[in-house]
Amino acid sequence: MIQIDKLVRSKRKTLSLIVETDGTLTVRAPLRMKEADIRRFIEVKSNWIKRKQANVQKEAGAPRQYADGETFLYLGKEVPLRLVRDGKPALVIDGVFKLAKAAQPRAESVFKDWYKKQARTVLTERVEFYARKYGFKMERIRISSARTRWGSCSAKKTLSFTWRLVMAPLEVIDYVVVHELCHLKELNHSKTFWAQVESILADHKAYRKWLKQYGTKLNL
Ligand SMILES: [Zn+2]
């Protein structure tokens, strides 16, 4: 049940819910609205309230609780978590993240494993798509856990990508993919290199900016 931290009645006509910056809930209600009606409205909005409260905690830098309503980024979208009684595998995505209650104590590693698996699938698919279309030849794809190094390309033609990248929108993933593929031909950041990136993705500057601005959010 959701706790009302502050109830303010006034001559207003509608009910409003405010999740304050400290995570407490303020409810503004019409003078004569029945307590039971307020409660009912709050229960209907409970998912929204929990999500807001979880996000406030996250902004404040609080460690993750892996609790109901907390959100996790996947392909640029904030996906809420729901704890379910039992589940195999322990974590699945189905509109929401469904995590088995029994797996909650090891939720961090369950999430990491899930992201790594998705990263391998999504990045392999995107690399193959661009390689085929633009005639790039690479040897293999490696998934790393780097925090800010989104991708790299070795002289042996191995492309590495951090699993955190699958938290970003697909356009941003594509930018990193194209960037590393272009390194197969130019192992530097010369004008020729950037011209090639631009010939494939005209908007590449916007995606670089996105990574600079939101890169730290690609994290558990
Ligand atoms: Zn580079």
Residues whose N, C-alpha, C, O or C-beta is under 5 A from the ligand:
A	BS01	ZN	none
